[in-house]
């Protein structure tokens, strides 16, 4: 007999965010999407209350491998692919303030695009 869901299981539930776009790379190899976690985080400068629980994910469509781009203790959102489909630009407070980050799908590296704080809201 199943014991059902625990309180911790319910708190870990994620769902796609309806406010940010689901995007495909131009070659249809990668999908980028933002999920909303059911956890609270401390707001960092430049991060709206609306996106505090968000995490930017990517999924390789051929293998099915999916992963968050930054640790889920940080907020990240609004991924957009470059015209060549190799770079995903997105916002994150990985450095304790909202900034623009770049993820390279070829070598799966993450790089800060600018030291400046962004204020997309």
N, C-alpha and C positions, 0 to 999 in steps of 0.2 A: 504494500500500500504506500502510495506517495505521501510524503510529508508536506508537500506544497511549497510555496515560495517563502523564504525567510524575509525578514525586514531588510537585511543587507542585500538580498537579491533584488528586491523592489527598488532600493535606492540606487542600484547600479544600472537601471534600465536607461537606455539611450534611444532617441528617436531622431529622425531627420529633421533639420530645422526648416521650416517653411518660409523663413524670411530671407534666406541666402540661397543663391542658385546652385543647382546640381549641374556640373559642367563636365564635358568630355574633351580630352585632348584632340587635336585635329586629326591624328591618326587612329583615333578610337581605341587606343591601348589603355588609357587611364581615365578613370572617373574621379572627380574631386567633389566632395560633399561635406557639409557641416552637420554635426550631430549635437543634440542638446542633452547634456547629462542631468541627472536629478541630484545634483550636489550643489553646494554653494561654495563660492570662492571669495576671497577678499578682492575688492575692486582696486586695480592699479590705475595710475593716471592715463587718461585717454580711452579707457575701456568702459563702455556704456553698461549699465545694469542689464540691458537687454541681451548682451552677448557674453556676460560673465560665465555662464555655464557651457559655452560652446567649445567644440574641438573640431579642427579641420582634419579630415581624413582623405586618403587616396586609396583607390582600389585598382589593381592591375586586372583588367578585364579578361585576359587570356588565362591567367593562373588562378584568379579569384583571391589572391592575397590582398588583404586590406590592413591598413595601419594608420594610426594617428601620426601627424607630422611633428608634434611637440608633446611633451609629457602632459597628461590630462590634468595636472595641477595648474597648468596655465590655460588661459583662454586663447582661442584662435578661431578665425572665421573668414568668410568671403573669398575663397580661393578663385583665381582667374588664371587660365592658361595663356602663355605667350603665343604669338602667332605660329611659331614653329612647333608648339606642343610639347616642348621639352622642359619648360620652366613653369612652375605654378607660383604665382605671387599671392600672398595672403597676409592678413593682419594677425599679430600675436603679441601678448605681453610676456613673452618668454624672459625678457630682461627687466621685468617689473614695470614696464610702461608699454603702451601700444606702439608698435613699430611695424614697418613693412618687411616681410621675410620672403625669401625665394627658396623653393625646393626644386632640385634638379632631378628629373625622372631617370636620366641616364646613369648617374652614379649615386643617386639617392642621397645627395648631400643637401644640407641646409645652410643658408647663408643670410646674414643680415643685409638688407638692401641699403639701409641708411640708419645712422645713429639718431636722426630726428624722430621725435614723437609724432605720431599721426593722430588726427582727431576726425575720424570718418563720420562722427555723429555731430 
